[in-house]
Amino acid sequence: MIITVTLNPALDKTVTLPGFAINTVNRVQSARLDPGGKGINVSKTIQALGGSTLVLGVLGGAAGGYIKTALDAMNLANDMVLTPEPTRTNIKIVDPILQTSTDINEPGGPLSPESLHAVWDKLIHAVKPGDTVVFAGKNPPGVADSQLADWIRRLHAQDVQICVDTVGEPMRQAIAEHPAIIKPNRSELEELMGTPLPTDAAVLDAARSLVAQGVGLVTVSLGGDGALFVTRDTVIRGYSPKIPVISTVGAGDSMMAALAYYRSAGCALEETARRSLAVASAAVTCSGSQPPSLDRILPLIDRIQLQYL
């Protein structure tokens, strides 16, 4: 079982808007709503890959109600804490003419200590030895930077594989608790290191420093340029095929889903790298934050190029 925890979910509204311009009236060509938030996106992709997953987190207000209904309609197992604070709505503007994707993300409302404890209670009762837990997304207001690290520390006693995809100080403290997998992108890694990383060599040095601190696998997503996969013994540089991009929303979450899914299934690093890049590549061919289907993923696997460094 792969359990995802999303403390700051979102209702993703993706609009297609050709010729998007500021300071004028824009006409939306099409729009879609998706249950979102990084952990929810991870679970959606794991389900599409055929894996068993459980969504944990918090929901509130009309947007939260929509997300709950959508998860149930997708037969995506979930056990959410209901709060009085409305769940945020994020707007994604996709411009097919300019080939741009613009995110307008709300910060989310504060999370009370009582709601946070309720999430932990659901998690500790659901998790079993051998499970994988994915913590994904930024903390909402009211959650201490140390909270994630504390939960990881307590979960290690349960023989659980931990995956983390967050940013800033919460990520820094989580790394000190030796998660199995982290997946920063280049800018997030630069934030962690406190310095620009303009070259692959600089990215590799930074990733190796995190592995030396006890992280099992550091995967640095490089957008359309692929990704770098670094463990204590192996470094793989992966290159994604050039394909038409519909939307980049959730592509990084799809990669985290594949990393968690294939590593928990016992796949070797090379196969995990190839398949996670194929999943992320397929994700950008989908509108909104809907997960890619296997018929989109499978043809891309053989097009992934890997190089051992």
QUITA-V790934 format. One record per run of one state. SS is the DSSP state (helix for helix, strand for strand, loop for the rest). FROM is the first residue (numbers start at 1). TO is the last residue. If there is no record, write none. Layout:
SS_FROM_TO, SS_FROM_TO
//
This chain:
loop_1_1, strand_2_6, loop_7_9, strand_10_16, loop_17_29, strand_30_36, loop_37_37, helix_38_49, loop_50_52, strand_53_59, loop_60_60, helix_61_73, loop_74_77, strand_78_82, loop_83_87, strand_88_95, loop_96_99, strand_100_104, loop_105_112, helix_113_126, loop_127_131, strand_132_136, loop_137_146, helix_147_158, loop_159_160, strand_161_165, loop_166_167, helix_168_175, loop_176_180, strand_181_182, loop_183_184, strand_185_185, helix_186_193, loop_194_199, helix_200_212, loop_213_216, strand_217_221, loop_222_222, helix_223_225, loop_226_226, strand_227_230, loop_231_234, strand_235_239, loop_240_250, helix_251_264, loop_265_268, helix_269_283, loop_284_293, helix_294_301, loop_302_304, strand_305_308, loop_309_309
//
